[in-house]
Each structure stands twice: as C-alpha cells, then as structure tokens.
Amino acid sequence: MRARQEPPGRDIVVVGASAGGVEALRTLAAGLPEDFPAAVFVVLHVPPTTSMLPAILTWAGPLPAEHAREGVRFEAGRIYVAPPDYHLLLAEETMHLERGPRENGHRPAIDPLFRSAAANHGERVTGVILSGSLDDGVAGLAGVKRLGGAAVVQDPSDALYPTMPKGAIEAGVADHVLPVAAIPSLLVELATTELAAEWARSSAVDDLTQLDPEAITAENRANGDLTDLTCPECKGPIWELRDDEIVKLRCRVGHTFTEDSFSREQAVSLDGALWTALTALVEKAAFSRRLSERFRSGGHVESARRYEDQSRNALEQADLVRTAIRNLEGTAMERAEAS
C-alpha cells in the first residue's frame, strides 16, 4: 500500500456485485481516474471455474486489474478481483484467499470481504453494493458502516438487477445512493478527504467463518439461538444470529445465509430432491414393466398383473412429482420477475 499522510482518507474500496454486475463494474472502472489514491477490491459472484473479469476491467478503464493472490501486499491505484471459488479477505497490508464455507450459497461471497476490510481498516473503508439478486453483501455493508466506513449503493432504478441494492437501502445501511456512473467521483472525494482522526484498529480482526468448526459452534451457542432448521449445504444444525436488524443463519462449520438466501437454497435442495424422486419413480415403473413382461411370457399371469400395477402406480406418482416441479418452477419465475 502507498505511504499515507495521517490521518488517511478512505483508501480501501470494497465492491460487491452479482447478476448484472459485469456491466456495472465496467462503468465503475471506466470512471475511476488513473491516479486514484485507493485500492479497489471486487467480489463478483462467479462459477468455480475461470473468470475474465480482471481483463474486462483493465480494458474498461485506466486502472490495472488482476486476480488477488494469497499473501500479496495491495497497492493504491489497482483493482483486485476475488478469484473463482475463493473468498477474498483483507488483513492490514495483505490479501488472503480462503476456500472457507460458502456464504449465501457463494464462494467468493461479498460479506467476508466487507467484514475483514471493516475489522482491519475501519473508517478507511468505503463499501459499494452494485447490481445483484438476493442480499449477499448487506450484512457486510452494515459492518462497514458500524465500524465507521462509508456505505455506497447503486440506485436500484439504475441496476439491471435491483434486489441487492434494494436490500441494502431497506436495511438502512446506505449512506449514498447513486447511479453507477456517478459513483467514481464520490469514491475520489471520499479517498481524498482526510478523516477526522486516526482509527483505532478493531480487536476482532479474525474472520470467524474461516475458523475451525468447534470455534464457530461455540460462537453460535454464545450469540445465537439453535433452530429446528438444517443447513442446505451440509445438513447440519442451524443457529439464528442477529447483527442489529439483519438476521443470519449459520451452521456449525460456517455455512452462512441471510433469510432470503436460505429460502433460495432450500428451494434448490427441494428441486434436486424432486428430480431425484422423479428419476427413481420412472426407473421403478420401467423395471416393474420389464418384470411383468417376463412373468407373462413365462405364463405367470398373477405375478405379471402385480408388476403391471406397480408400474402404473409408479407412473401416477411420477406425474404428481412432475406437477410439483412445474409449480416450483412457476413460483421461481414469479419471484425472478418481481425482483
């Protein structure tokens, strides 16, 4: 990181985006000046394979972008992108990559980056939430604001997918709500305006989600309430924890969800279970029909009828499961249109 005058401005910018985020991030990168006096850290929800986002952002604006690397010191005037399948965490002067438990169904997730930045850099942090679905990042942005940082949210009317920005605004954690094209000039202002006083570093610098399951479970028991829910990821028990007005659901190994993301993951699990049931019923019908034909050709009429009945019953049950799947798909489409 560059040598700073004391007290520093907000020279740590953490950005979270999901659906529609590439377009928003390109606009953001294009608006930042070549001499931008802050380091920018980006989490975009991506599949666990490859990502071209650093190249896209480098082409879009004057700042070089690259995937974050373990243990590397960060510098002002650069953009660091969380690589696929790794959480990006910030220490005092270096970046760290962890394949810790998914949060809100994602790795990389926005909340771990925001939490670690706030814990280690306090008032120096500006958190930015851009276009996206559901509400990953809202709890993290609340943490940024609680520890003295600035909270910036893309205007939902300007976002391709407004749900994530709306969630931050409705949670009351947004200091600034702007179209994405107007955010770069605000970031420059925040980075170049000296803070009133040097921030006293928080003692809570460790990201709990990266600790061992025993430590996570102990914290869950101390600060949360055990529910009768099970984790969609690992099927373990779930505790409900409150971070001011934001509810988090976390299992003993650290899989963490907001209520919206938990509902989505439950729907995904249910969808998978229904397709598994449908496959099993269709296979049962086919095998019963095969046995019926074999017994009939051998002259065993009663056995053949029994297996014919089993095949017919299995197909009737399969039709019921198909109807349930169609209904779930219709509900999911309605939810997507509403968001």
N, C-alpha and C positions, 0 to 999 in steps of 0.2 A: 504494500500500500504506500502511497506517496507520503512524504513528510508533510505534516499538517501544522498550520498555525493553531494555537489554542485560544479560545475554545473553537472546535471544528464546526463546520456546517453539517448538514445531513448528507454525508458522503457514502452511505450504504443504501442502495436502492434494490429492494426485492420485489419481484414481479411474478404474479401467478395468473395463468390463463388456461382455458380448456377449449371447448368447442368454439370455433370462430376465432381462436386465439392467434393463429398464424397471421391473419390479416391485421389484427390489432397490434401485434408485436412489430410487424413490418412498419406500420405507421409510426409507432413509438420510436423505433430505431432510426427511422428517416429524419425525425425531428430533433434528435439529440446533436449537439454541436461537437466538432472534432476535439475541442478542449474541455469536454465535460468533466468536471472535477469530482466524479464519484465513480465507484464500481457498481456495475449492474449485474444482478443475479436473477436468472429466469427459470421458472418451472412451468413447463407446458405438459399437460397430460399426453403422453405418447405411448404407443405399444412397446413391449420389451424387446425391440429388435434394433433397428437403426433409426437415426434422426438426422435430417439435413438442416435442422433449424439454425445451427451456427453459420452455415454458408448462406442461408437465406437472409439472416440479419446482417451479416457482413456486406452482402450485396446491397441491402436496403439503405444503409446509412454509413456515416463516416467512421464509426467505432468498430474495431475488430471484435469478432465474436468467436468463441471456442467452447468446446465442452469442458466443464470443470474437471479437474484432476485431483486425486487424493493428495492431501498434504501440501499443495502448492499455495504460495502466497499470492493474494489477489492485489490488483493494481487499479487505480482510478483510470477512467477513460477506456475501459474494456467491458465487454459483456460476457458473462459466464453462464452457460446453459447446463442444467442438470441432464446428465446422460441417461439414456433409456435404462429402466429397471434399477435405478439408484436414487435414493434420497440425497439431496444436496443440503449439507449443514455448514454453518459458518462458525468458526472459532474467532479468536481475537484478530489474527492476521492471516489465517489459512483457511482453505476449504477442505471439507471432508465428505467422502462418499460412503453411504451405508446401504446395504441391502436388508434394512430392517423391515419390520412388518408393514404391510400396506395400510394406508390411511384413506378412509373414504373410498376404498377399492382401488387406490392408485399407488404406484411407485414408479417415478417420483411423485410425491404429493407436495402440495403448496404449504400446508401447515408446518411441517418440520423445518423448512427453510425459514419461514417467518418467525417461528418460535426461537430458533437458535440465533437468528440475527438480532432479535429483540433482547434476548438474555445476555448476549455478549457485546452489543453496541448501543442499546438503549435509545437515547434521543437522537443519535446519529442516523437512525433508520427511517427510510420512507418506504412504506408498503403500498403496493399498487395491485388492485384486482381488476382484471380485464374480462372480456367476453368468456362465458362458460356456462355449463349446465350444473345444476345442483348447487352445493355450497362449500366445496373444499376451499380453504383459504379464509373463510370468515372468522373462525376461531383464531387462526394465526394473526389475522389483521387486528383483531381485538387485543391480542397480546402485544403487538407492536405499539398500539395506541396506549395501552395501560402502562407501558414502560417508557413513555414519553416520546415515541416516534410519531411520524405523520402518516395518516391513512388517506390514500387517494383511490377513488373508484371511478371506473369508466361509466359515463352516463348510460343507463340501460337502454334509452332510446337510440343510442349510437352503437350498441353492441349487436352483433349477429345473433348471439345467444345471451339474453339479458338476465337469466336466472341467477347466476353467481353475483353479478353486481347488485342486483335487487336484494339478494340475501344480506350482503354487507350493509346496504343502506337501511334495510328493515331492522337489522340488529343494532343500529345506532352507532356504528363504528367508523363511519365515513366522515373525514374532515373536509374533503374536497370531492365534488362530483363534477366531472368534466368529460366532454368528448375526447376520444383518444388523441386526436390531433393537437389538442390544447395541453395535454399532459406534459410533453417535453419541456415547454417553457416554465411550467410550475416546478418541475424537477430541478431545473437550472437555478431557479430562485431559491428553492429550499437548500440546495447544495452550496450556494454561495452566501447564504445568510448565516452569520455566526450565531451560535446558540448562546443563551444567556449565561450558562455556566457549564463547566466540565461535568459529565455524567459519572456518577458513582456506579461502577460495574456491578451487576447483579451477582449474587452468590449462586443463583440457580442456573448455572451455565450448562449443565448436562441435559441432553435431550432424553427424557425418561423413556421414550418409545424405543431407544436403542439399548436399553439396559437389559439385564437378564430377567427371565420370567418371574423369579422369586421377588425381585425388587419391584417389578411392575405390579404384581399381585398385592404386595404389601401396601403400595401406594393406593391401589384401587380400594382396598379394605379401609384404609385410613381416611380417604377423602370421597368415597363413593358408596353407593347402595347396590348390593347384589340384586339382580333382576332374575326373572324366570326365562330370559331370552338366551339363545345360543348364538355364537359367532358364525356368521355366514361363511367365513374363510376356513376356520379350523374346528368349528363345532364346540368350542369351549364355552364356559360360563361368561356372562357379560355383566359388567358393573356400569351404573349410570353415574357420571360425574358432571358437576355444573361448574362452568367457567363464566362467572357473572350470570348473564341471561342465556348463555349458549350451553346446550346440553350435549355432552359427548358420551358415547357408548364405547367401552374398551374391554377387551378380553384379557386373560392372564398373560398372554405372550405379546400383547401390544397392538393387535389389530384395533384400529380406532375409527369410529364412524360418527358423523352427525346423524340426527334422526332421519333426515331426507336420504342420506346415502345408505343408511341401514335399511330403510324401506326398499331402496332400489336393489341392494344386494340380496335382500330376501326374495324379491321378485325374480332375480336372476337364478337363485338357487331353486326356487319353485319351478321355474320354466325348465331348468335342467332335469329336475325330478320327474316332471310330467312327460318330457320326451323319453326319458328312460323307461317310465311305466308304459308309454305307448309302444315302444320297441319290444318290451317284454311281452305285452299282450298280443301283438301281431305275430311274434315268434311262437307264442303258445298256441295261437289259432292255427298257424301253418303246421306245427308239429302234430297237433291233435288231428288235423285233417289227414296228415300222412299216415298216422296210426289207424284212423278209421278206414282208409282205403286198403291198408294191408290186411286188417281183420276181415273186411268184407270180401276181399279176394280169396281169403282162406275159409270162407263160409261161416265166420263167427259174427252173426248178424247183431246180436245184442251188444257185444263189445264195440262193433262198428258204430252203432247208434249212440252209445255212451260218448265216444270220442267226437262224433259229429256234434252232439250237444255241447261238449266242452269248447269245440272250435267256434260254434255260433255264439256262445256266451262270451268268449274272449273278444270276438269282434264287436259285440254290442258294447262291452266295457271300453274297448278302444275308441268307439265312436263318442262315448261320453268324455273320454280324456281329450279327444280332438276338439270337442266343443269347449272344454275348459281352456285349452291352449288358445283357441280363437278369441275367447272372451278376454284372456290376459293380454293378447296382442292388441285388441281394440282399446283396452284401458291404457296400455303403454302409449299408443298413438295419440289418444286424447290428452295424456299428460304432456307429451312432447309438444303438441300443438299449443297447449296452454302456456308452456314456458317460452 
